[in-house]
Amino acid sequence: MRILYVSDVYFPRVNGVSTSIQTFRQELAALGHEITLIAPEYPAGAGTEDGVLRIPSRYLPFDPEDRFMRRGDINRRLPDLRAQGFDIVHVQTPFVAHYAGTAIARALEVPCVETYHTFFEEYLFHYVPFVPKAWMRRAARRFSRAQCNAVDGVVVPSTAMRDVLTGYGVTSRMDIIPTGLRLAEFADGDGARFRAQHGVPADRPVLVHIGRVAFEKNIGFVLDSVAAVKLRVPDVLLVIAGEGPAVPSLKRRAGELGLAQNVLFVGYLARGAALNDCYRSGDAFVFASRTETQGLVLLEAMALGVPVVSTAMMGTKDILAPARGARVVPEDVGAFADACCEVLQDRPLRERLGREGTACARDWAAPQMAQRMAEFYGSVIAQRALRPVGGRASEETAPWPDPSPSARPPPSR
């Protein structure tokens, strides 16, 4: 099978979408499928990677981490794409990639599917604060419904996300296919090495949070909880690994809570040894995001044998439902702090949760998720073959229309 991915983000931009794309590309290739990816160019460059077509892109002033692909440059690749004989187009993000991907699928007369990676209803108002939250939520719902109903099938990473989209009025076929974990990449890590590199004593109680440092990740709640933990565990240290727009705000908040000596921001860590060492340096991994469509970092911590203390909201519910390897608590500072203290002060409990988590992570292995994705593609292709060309649902008018409908590239900045 030949599959065309289209995405507004990919490495070197580090986030869950990039990780999901990379994981599925590698695992589907191992199953004998061929995947080509259309993704933006980045100013810092990303080197060359087989099967990745980089598209010139523009700066986004309201989101400088991301880029805006030039639609005209995508359109000019259509003859080459047609010659490659793709069987299906898989859109990964809802901006230029969605409109370009659906247009390519129509031109090639092949099915188009899309993964709903981001819970926009609880995301957008953090970045457009001057617009009322209620309006942004309504707009996000309408936007999501329009896009999901314009494709032949939707991949959702969790049960909760499927239920949300059903509530929006999405009628396209939806299959739950989480991003799998490449277990071999999380087989070891040296927590002592990380502690030594950052001057953290070997016996200091450490909580770790890894991920994009963004407002929707609810890290402020984690800080409030650590302030409560400090009352019982005075030398507790919270390590925050990652970059993002919330870093300055969180540093100020840590100072206001009297946590200047209890929080360590270490920035972005490359996947591999540095990241695994950070996970393993923790006595527990803490997480409280309200917007995750899955929550891969929970599985990564579990695979490395690190106990988890987390709320269970949206996509994290599927991972945490068995409560193996984790203390699952409500979004309540007192309850969260109690669970952290329990794990920090009970070594046998930490060891048991670590073993349970490692076993739980095996249930989410990447090869089996890739096999499910391949079966999904095959089923969508077979269903589409039974319909006349042009049978895909038309796209209703969305509050944010195709940002680059012209075949002409946008003017240079």
Secondary structure as the mmCIF struct_conf table of DSSP 4:
data_model
#
loop_
_struct_conf.conf_type_id
_struct_conf.id
_struct_conf.beg_label_comp_id
_struct_conf.beg_label_asym_id
_struct_conf.beg_label_seq_id
_struct_conf.end_label_comp_id
_struct_conf.end_label_asym_id
_struct_conf.end_label_seq_id
STRN STRN1 ARG A 2 VAL A 6
BEND BEND1 ASP A 8 ASP A 8
TURN_TY1_P TURN_TY1_P1 PHE A 11 PRO A 12
BEND BEND2 ARG A 13 ARG A 13
BEND BEND3 ASN A 15 ASN A 15
HELX_RH_AL_P HELX_RH_AL_P1 GLY A 16 ALA A 30
TURN_TY1_P TURN_TY1_P2 LEU A 31 GLY A 32
STRN STRN2 GLU A 34 PRO A 40
TURN_TY1_P TURN_TY1_P3 PRO A 43 ALA A 44
TURN_TY1_P TURN_TY1_P4 ASP A 50 GLY A 51
STRN STRN3 VAL A 52 ILE A 55
STRN STRN4 SER A 57 TYR A 59
TURN_TY1_P TURN_TY1_P5 PRO A 61 PHE A 62
TURN_TY1_P TURN_TY1_P6 PRO A 64 GLU A 65
BEND BEND4 ASP A 66 ASP A 66
STRN STRN5 ARG A 67 MET A 69
HELX_RH_AL_P HELX_RH_AL_P2 ARG A 71 ASN A 75
TURN_TY1_P TURN_TY1_P7 ARG A 76 ARG A 77
HELX_RH_AL_P HELX_RH_AL_P3 LEU A 78 ALA A 83
TURN_TY1_P TURN_TY1_P8 GLN A 84 GLY A 85
BEND BEND5 ASP A 87 ASP A 87
STRN STRN6 ILE A 88 VAL A 91
BEND BEND6 THR A 93 PHE A 95
HELX_RH_AL_P HELX_RH_AL_P4 VAL A 96 LEU A 108
TURN_TY1_P TURN_TY1_P9 GLU A 109 GLU A 109
STRN STRN7 CYS A 112 THR A 115
HELX_RH_3T_P HELX_RH_3T_P1 PHE A 120 GLU A 122
TURN_TY1_P TURN_TY1_P10 TYR A 123 TYR A 123
HELX_RH_3T_P HELX_RH_3T_P2 LEU A 124 HIS A 126
TURN_TY1_P TURN_TY1_P11 TYR A 127 TYR A 127
TURN_TY1_P TURN_TY1_P12 PRO A 129 PHE A 130
BEND BEND7 VAL A 131 VAL A 131
HELX_RH_AL_P HELX_RH_AL_P5 LYS A 133 CYS A 148
TURN_TY1_P TURN_TY1_P13 ASN A 149 ALA A 150
BEND BEND8 VAL A 151 ASP A 152
STRN STRN8 GLY A 153 VAL A 156
BEND BEND9 PRO A 157 SER A 158
HELX_RH_AL_P HELX_RH_AL_P6 THR A 159 TYR A 168
TURN_TY1_P TURN_TY1_P14 GLY A 169 GLY A 169
BEND BEND10 SER A 172 SER A 172
STRN STRN9 MET A 174 ILE A 176
HELX_LH_PP_P HELX_LH_PP_P1 PRO A 178 GLY A 180
STRN STRN10 LEU A 181 LEU A 181
HELX_RH_3T_P HELX_RH_3T_P3 LEU A 183 PHE A 186
BEND BEND11 ALA A 187 ALA A 187
HELX_RH_AL_P HELX_RH_AL_P7 GLY A 191 GLN A 197
TURN_TY1_P TURN_TY1_P15 HIS A 198 GLY A 199
TURN_TY1_P TURN_TY1_P16 ALA A 202 ASP A 203
BEND BEND12 ARG A 204 ARG A 204
STRN STRN11 VAL A 206 ILE A 210
BEND BEND13 GLY A 211 GLY A 211
HELX_RH_3T_P HELX_RH_3T_P4 PHE A 215 LYS A 217
HELX_RH_AL_P HELX_RH_AL_P8 ILE A 219 LYS A 230
TURN_TY1_P TURN_TY1_P17 LEU A 231 ARG A 232
BEND BEND14 VAL A 233 VAL A 233
TURN_TY1_P TURN_TY1_P18 PRO A 234 ASP A 235
STRN STRN12 LEU A 237 ALA A 241
TURN_TY1_P TURN_TY1_P19 PRO A 245 ALA A 246
HELX_RH_AL_P HELX_RH_AL_P9 VAL A 247 GLU A 256
TURN_TY1_P TURN_TY1_P20 LEU A 257 GLY A 258
TURN_TY1_P TURN_TY1_P21 ALA A 260 ASN A 262
STRN STRN13 VAL A 263 GLY A 267
TURN_TY1_P TURN_TY1_P22 ARG A 271 GLY A 272
HELX_RH_AL_P HELX_RH_AL_P10 ALA A 273 SER A 281
BEND BEND15 ASP A 283 ASP A 283
STRN STRN14 ALA A 284 PHE A 287
BEND BEND16 ARG A 290 ARG A 290
BEND BEND17 THR A 293 GLN A 294
HELX_RH_AL_P HELX_RH_AL_P11 LEU A 296 ALA A 303
TURN_TY1_P TURN_TY1_P23 LEU A 304 GLY A 305
STRN STRN15 VAL A 308 SER A 310
TURN_TY1_P TURN_TY1_P24 MET A 314 GLY A 315
HELX_RH_AL_P HELX_RH_AL_P12 THR A 316 LEU A 320
TURN_TY1_P TURN_TY1_P25 ALA A 321 PRO A 322
BEND BEND18 GLY A 325 GLY A 325
STRN STRN16 ALA A 326 VAL A 328
BEND BEND19 GLU A 331 GLU A 331
HELX_RH_AL_P HELX_RH_AL_P13 VAL A 333 GLN A 345
HELX_RH_AL_P HELX_RH_AL_P14 ARG A 347 ARG A 362
TURN_TY1_P TURN_TY1_P26 ASP A 363 TRP A 364
STRN STRN17 ALA A 365 ALA A 365
HELX_RH_AL_P HELX_RH_AL_P15 ALA A 366 ALA A 385
TURN_TY1_P TURN_TY1_P27 LEU A 386 LEU A 386
BEND BEND20 ARG A 387 ARG A 387
TURN_TY1_P TURN_TY1_P28 VAL A 389 GLY A 390
BEND BEND21 ARG A 392 ARG A 392
HELX_LH_PP_P HELX_LH_PP_P2 ALA A 393 ALA A 398
BEND BEND22 PRO A 399 TRP A 400
BEND BEND23 PRO A 403 PRO A 403
BEND BEND24 SER A 406 ARG A 408
HELX_LH_PP_P HELX_LH_PP_P3 PRO A 409 SER A 412
#
